[in-house]
Amino acid sequence: MKRTELFTKTSKTTPAGETAENAKLLIRAGYVHKEMAGVYAYLPLGLRVLENIKTIVREEMNAIGGQEVLMTTLQPRELFEKTNRWDDAVVDNWFKTKLKNDTELGLGLTHEEPIVDALIPYVDSYKDLPLFVYQIATKFRNELRAKSGVLRGREFLMKDMYSFARTKAEHDELYEKAAAAYARVYDRLGIGDRTFRVKADGGYFTEDYSDEYQTLSPIGEDTLFHVPGTDKWFNGEIAPSQAPRLSDQDKAEKPMENVEGKGIIGVAELAKFLGIATGQTTKTMLYKTDSGEIVAAAVRGGYDINEIKLRKVVGAKSLKLADEETVRKVTGAEVGYAGLLNLPEGVRVVIDESCQNRTNFEMGANQTNMHAINVNWGRDLPLPEEFYDIKIAREGDIDPETGQVYEVEKGVEAGNIFPLESKYSDALDLYYTDENGKRQSIVMGCYGIGVSRVMGIIAELFADEKGLVWPESVAPFKVYLINVGTDKNVVEMTTKLYNELNQNGIEVLWDDRDIRPGEKFADADLLGMPHRVVVSPKTVEQTAIEYKARTSDETMILTVAECFKKVACI
């Protein structure tokens, strides 16, 4: 393709109101057009990148037996009511609409229910299973904040695949087969060496944990915890955590007393006021479960309570912070002074392991404006039969299994896989009949890759101060060809080289515009093609070309044959 045939142009100015680097670069380079926050149109060059990513994903899904479909964007309310996912209180990022007859519809949030519904006429025997079904289609999410460019959109392109198995063991085989395919996808995309399989929360899809594929990046939204020397990675939302032991504690027990401390905000300020270490303070929070149970959860000062972990410990489907009225009723005090002392019967107490092995610690006195100090286990409070891990892990924490201090990284989610058990197949009445004629549940799994999100990850991860740097596998064109000047011999040699590269299956973007060489070189860097090839009066005299890889500062004078070897990676 020639630049004079391409309607898009590059820009030197940063798009107004755009904060994400991936979007700034993609807009300046003419790859995308921003319609509104979180919604981007893909222009010719951007679409070529998307198609290259889709091809890699499609090939790897097909290689494990995936069958591609294309589901509808409009989704009937009735399907999602059967799985209890229509209510905004359960799933709060729906886009919904209505027909003229007031029939409510969903807009492509997710496709577990529609996929299952579509299979009902075709799956009824053990002979019909196992199988993988997938699509690459547009999804819609009503994101509250869409400020990350194409990394977090309200409208985005996604590959979602679903597995259907006869047994848990068969599901596990399919699950690992998909996981291996994902590893190959990220290798081919050029990010495999920095993309890891990470344990994470299953959200509203499953009570089990999910596996995220996280690409290490300083711009990542997720905090990741890695056990050194292993392949164990955890998302900070569920990372098992052991707090470092406190040092320099006074082991001699002191008399417990109440100290007035009105209006003190935060444990750091409280510790300073009391003249103790932050780790000697205690944060106690009251929660109410979906069954109405009141839970008092406590962690060591400096930590926050992890509601995902707490929910699993107490066995609740959901929980939320207790309202002010409940706090006053349970503790007899205003919010901010809750502790574990003298709680009424029926309140379930869950204490984090960070609170053990302490003497003379602080906690709320369950009296407005009052803090209890010099509290000790076994004297002022019964020593718990069990301590739990209900805290949000932080840097310096220890992996309980190995005893090693975690390495902490930032990551961007590039995909995820998770078990669904038979939650959706049972709810929608999709079963199979086994060899003995008995009806059995179908075990499902779900596997997602954000195709447009991956484009943003690559754009931002590899970019430099000059512009985009595309890996060979996803670049819209492999070669950026430049002719310097309009000398007849230069144009003839450039035309010949352009035709020969295309004839050999090497895709070329020829900057044939009549502009200064410096502008062409700047655009070559901004657009980010892997190889830059220049024909100039100087190189024509040598029957040669000037070659430069986008990832290198070195330019070389090569023969045409040598150039072909470079760009063909021979």
Secondary structure, DSSP 8 states (H G I E B T S, - for coil): -BGGG------SS--TT---HHHHHHHHTTSEEEEETTEEEE-HHHHHHHHHHHHHHHHHHHHTTEEE----SEEEHHHHHHTT-SSTTT-----EEE-TT--EEEESS--HHHHHHHHTTT--BGGG-SEEEEEEEEEE---S---SGGGS-SEEEEEEEEEEESSHHHHHHHHHHHHHHHHHHHHHHT-GGGEEEEEE--TTT-SS-EEEEEEE-TT-SEEEEE-TTSS-EEETTT---B-----S---S----EEEE-TT--SHHHHHHHHTS-GGG-EEEEEEEETT--EEEEEEETT--B-HHHHHHHHT-S-EEE--HHHHHHHHSS-TT---STT--TT-EEEEBGGGSS-SSEEEE-SSTTEEEEEE-BTTTB---S--B--B---TT-B-TTT--B-EEEEEEEEEEEEEEETHHHHHTT-EEE-TTS-EEE-EEEEEEEEHHHHHHHHHHHH-BTTB----TTT-S-SEEEEE-S--HHHHHHHHHHHHHHHHTT--EEEE--SS-HHHHHHHHHHHT-SEEEEE-HHHHHTT-EEEEETT-S-EEEE-HHHHHHHHTT-
